[in-house]
Amino acid sequence: MQLKIHLESYAQRAELFGPADSYLKALRAAMDVRISARDGNIVITGDKPNVDRTADIIDRMQRRLVSRGTLNKSDVNELITQAQNSLDTVKSEAVEVYSGKGVIEPLTKGQVEYVETMLANDLTFCIGPAGTGKTYLAVAVAVSMLKKKKIRKIVLARPAVEAGEKLGFLPGDLQAKVNPYLRPLFDSLEDMMDFAQMRKFIEMDIIEVIPLAFMRGRTLNEVIIICDEAQNTSPSQMLMVLTRLGRGSKMIITGDITQIDLEKGQTSGMIDACRRLKGIPGIGFVKLEEIDIVRHKLVQDIVQAYDKNKENT
């Protein structure tokens, strides 16, 4: 099969192909296709499944280059890995955010299902290992909804549970003590909007990043609530969080049930809630797998190695 792709930005051809055409060479080797470029077009030749996946990767490369203004080797390797891990071409649903990077989009089937589930349900539970985009995509959907004025506020919360360290021994006041637990949420926000915009929204209380305990006693209307690291909640804490859901609001509960930092013998509120609430209309459940990991390619290998170790112990 032969497929011709028109280059959207001929002026950026050198950046799309990479130094000495290294990105095209990487595609040829990984996808087992022949690629040639002429007259502002790329021609891909090979077996249909490989040609289709290669075309999808090049399309994603073009979009990333146009939206971000840059494309590097890590980007290309990430897109190749995602294509190799997917049985079919993933239909991506872009999430529009404030980011100068343009759009954020799910890169795997699992992530596409996750975005679709968040948009279709008022309450979504997402379980998955580190690096699968649980928090990042939830924040992206929240910021997108804020931009479109579908909600008036974002509340991001995490339980301040010590992961092998004692919170009381950390220096500083309460804010300084809990900030390390909330830092990953700030990191996601900073990747999606200018720092000045984020700071303004926080000062105006349009975005609230808080420890989980600060949600007690509140009713949150027209808000999107993200409870991150929910595997570290108790059943009573989870009930408290779930009953904060007010009219016109959405809630997204994320966690990795393989990394529970609760005291031995204590039940995870997230596991308990998934068992109790399964089958209720309006509540969506998504389980992301190792194949959905989109961080450095070594993260997937690390997770797999630890999983094998658990099986052998």
N, C-alpha and C positions, 0 to 999 in steps of 0.2 A: 504493500500500500504506500502511496505517496500523498503527502499533505503539504500545502503551501500556506504559510502564515505571513500576513502583512505586518510589518513593524510599525507600531503606532507612532514611535518617535525615532525617525531615522537619525536625527542628530545625536541621539544617545546610544547609537549602535555599539560603539566601542565599549561603553560601560556595561551594556547588556551581554556582550560576548565575553567580556573579561580580558585581562592582560594576555596578549598572545592567543586570544580565543580560548582561554583556559576553561571558561564556563561551558562553552559548547563541547569541548573535548570531554569534560566531566559528564555531560549529558549523554554523549555518544557511548562512553564506556559503561555508564550505569544502566542505561535503558536499552542497549543493544540496537541502536538505530544509526543510520547515516544522516548527517546534517550538512547542508550546504547553504550558503547565503549569497544572494545576488539581487541587485535592483530593488533594494529595500524589502526583500522577502526572505524568509527562511523556508527551506524545503526539507521535510523530514521523510525518510524512506525506511520501511521495515515492516514487521508484523503489525497488524492493526492495533492490538492492545497496547503495544509499546509505543507506537506512533501517537495514539490518543493520550497516553500518560505524558509523553514528552511535550506534546502540544499544550497540555494543561499546565505543565511546569513553566514553559516559556510564557504562557499567558500570565501566570502568577508573577514571574520575574518582571515582566513589563509593568504590571500594575504596581508592584512594590517599588520599582525604579521611578515610575512617574509620581507616585504618591509621596515617597520618602526622599526622592532626589538622589538616592544612592543605592548601590547593590554591591554586596561583598561576597566573598567565598562562603562564609558561614550561612548567609541567606540561601545561596544556591544549594549547598549541601543539605540544609534543613528541608527545602522543598523536594529535593530528590528523595530523601529518606521518607518523607510523608507519602510520596507517590509509590515508592516501593512497598510500603506497609499497607497500602490500600488496594483492595481487590478491584475496585472500579474507581473511575474518576469521581472525586468528591464534588458535589454541587455545593458551592460555598454561598452562604448568606452573609453579605458584608454588614457590619455594624458601624453606622456612622457615629463618630465621636468628635470631640473638640480638637483632637490631636492634629498637629501640623503634619503628621504622617498620613493624613487622609482618612483611611478606613482601617478597621481591624476586622479580620475575617477568620472564621474557624478553618482549620487546616486538615482535619480528619473527619471521618464519618461520625465518630463519637462526639466531636465538638459541634458538628452541624446539628446533630440530634439534641445536644445540650442547649444550643441557642434557640432552636425551634421549641423546645420544651419550656424554656423560660418565658418565651413570648406568648405561648399558648395557655399557660397556667398561672394562677395567682400565688401558688406555693410550689416551689421546686426543690427537691433534694438531689444533690450531686455528690456521689462518692467516687473517689479516684486517687491514684498515687500522685506523688510530687511531680510537678512539671506538665500536668495534663491541661492546665489552663482553667482550672475550676474557679479560682478567684478572679483571674484576669478577665475572663469572658463575662463573668457576672458583673464586674465593675464596668466593663465596656457597654453592656446592655443597659445598666443603670444610668450611665452618663449619656448614652444615646437617648433614652427616654426623657431625661432631664432637658436635653437640648431641644427635643420635639415638644416640650411642655406637656407631656403625658403624666408627669408627676411634678410635685413642687419641691421635693427634697430627697436626698439620699442619706440613709443611715447605715454605716459600716461598723460592725461589732465583732469582737473576738473575746473568747474567754481568756482571762489572764491566768493560765495554768502553767506552773513551773515545769519545764521539760528537763528535769534532772538538776535544776538550780532553784535556789530559794529566793523568792521575790523580795522578801524582807531584807535580805542582805545587799540588795542593789543600792547604790548611792542615790541621793536626791530625794525630792518630794514625790507625791503620788504620781504627778504627770511624768516625771523622769522615770519612775519605776515601771509604768505601764507602756511608755512609748515604744520600747523594743518589741512588745507584743503586737503593737498596731502598725509598726513600720512597713510590713509587706502590703498593707492596704494603701498607705501613702505612696509606696513605690508604684503601685498600679495606677493610681490617680495621676501621678506625675508624668507617667508615660502617655497619658491621654489628653492632657490639657496643659497650658502654660502654667508655670509656677505661680505667677501673679494672679491668674484666673482662679486657680485652686485655692490660694490663700484668701482671696476675696470671698469665694463661696463659703469657705469655712468660717470666716469672720461674720458673714451674714447668716450663718446657721443653715445654709442651703445644703451643705455637706457636713455631716457629723460623723466623726470617727471616734468611737468610744469603746471602753471595756464593756463586756456583756452585762455586767451587774447594773450599769447605768440605765438600762432599758426598763427596769422594774417599775411598775405602776403607771406606765405610759400607754396611751392609745395613739397609734400612728396612722393618720389618714393621708391619702394621696402621696404616699411615700414608697420608695423601693428600699427594702431592708435586706442587707446581706449579712448573714451570720457565718463567719469564716471559722475554720478549725473547730467545727461543731462536734467532732468526735470527742472533744474534751469537755463537753457539757454533761451534767448529770440529768436524769429524767426530769427532775423538778425544774432545773434551769431551762431545759428545752421547752417544757410546757409554758413557762413564763414567757419565753421568746415568741413562741407560736401564737400566744393569746394577745400579743401586741398588735397583731394585724388588724388595721382599721379599714374603713371603706375606701375604695379606689386605690388600694395598695397592693404591692407585690412583695413576696419574700423569697429569698434564695438561701438555702442552707447548704453549705459545702463542708467537706471534710475527707480525711484519709483514715479509714478505720484500721489501717495497719500501723498507724502512729498515734496510739492512744496514750496520753501522759497522766491519766487518772490513777489514783491509788489502786493497788492490786485488789481485785474483787469488786470494784465499783463499776456499775453498769454505765455504758455510754448512752447519753441521751439521744444521740443521733441514731444509733442502732435500734434503740427502743422505739423511737418515733417512726422509723421506716417500717418496723414490724407492725405497729399499731395502726398506721394510717394508710397502708397499702390498699388500693382499690377505691379510695374516696375520690369522686369526680372533682376536678379542679386542682388536684395535687399530682405533680409529675415527678417521676423518679428516673434518674440517669446514672449509669455506672460507666465511668471512663476506665480504660484499660491501659496497659503498658504501651500498646500501639498508638495511643493518643498523646504520648509524651512529646512535647515540642520544644523542650529546652535543648541544651547541648546533647549531641547524640550519645555521649557517655552516660547521661542520666538514665536512659532506657536500659543500658547494659548493667548499671549499678543496681537498679530496681530488680531486674531479673536475677542477678547474682544473690541478692538478699532473699528473694523469694525461694530460690533453690536451697539456700541455707536453712530456711525455715522448714522446708519439706524434709530435710535430712536430719533435723534435730528432734 
